[in-house]
Amino acid sequence: MQLSDFNYNLPSRLIAQHPLANRADSRLLEVKADGDSDAQFIDRQFRDILSLIKPGDLLVFNDTKVIPARLHGKKETGGNIEMLIERISGDKQAWVQIRASKVPKTGTTVHIHNKAGETFPVEMIGYDGRFYEVRFPESVFSLLERFGELPLPPYIEHQPDAQDANRYQTVLAKNPGAVAAPTAGLHFDEAILNQIRELGAKQTSVTLHVGAGTFTPVREEDLSKHQMHYEWFSIPEETLEAIEETHRKGGRVIAVGTTSLRALESYASTHQKSGETNLFITPGYVFKIVDCLLTNFHLPKSTLLMLVSAFAGVGNIRNAYQHAIQNEYRFFSYGDAMFLSRLHHPNS
């Protein structure tokens, strides 16, 4: 398939700029399908997810925590520079995206500052063709806490505020390292999690640190030429045991978000419980673990739109997005959600 197969026109008014008053106030589009393009669409409220989850099901959340990954500073020449952590590669090293009139050369130093007037130097040490590798003078995490800013996605137009600091994290966030939220998890509050447990469904977690590469546009019309970004993931042994038990007893594994799905399917492909993954899921991929997927609406021409199309059928997703636009669902990180079942292929 080609990149143009995953394009759609979205009115800007449907891009959610702020979270709703309560996490579970969002809408939920259920997509029911047997074939690639015969889906029925049921408009629900998110709290209706309780009617879609069955006793014996297992929900898999991503417990990553968003870090204050955006940094501001100046080059040695005096020009302004902005850094966005793409992923942390060591205690004092990270890969970053850079916005500047002219990117500093390898071997030079830039000076990061905060509103309190403090500064620290960052050394430019490498470039892989897309991202820049930099070295910090001390722990990346500790410096980000003092100097960093919450990295809201590029389509959210306001500066991060106190509401974002709370609502751009899931209630299960505990392992710092992501530079974007696992947004499907943003809809859950403690009350709904308790109700799910009362239903007889279980929950477990994986960790996948969402990288800034998730917002990098696909530029190759031929998808086979796209170079997927890397993200670090880890899957606890108890999660794998819970998945095996769920399937053995006839329950469904429900991935809460594309990031949870990518972590699970990366394990299924490599049998590695942790490491960096650049798994690129496109139509034709045979899913090995995940039965259902809860996900938000994704950007046009994005790798995540390709992933959900692979999961539920290209035609079904194309029609679902048109239904969502016509019915004015809210899109992207602070937007509404979809509940998808895996499309079964003859070789799956």
Summary of the structure (lengths in Angstrom):
residues: 348
radius of gyration: 20.3
end to end distance: 20.0
largest distance: 64.0
contacts: 1149
relative contact order: 0.21
helix: 29%
strand: 29%
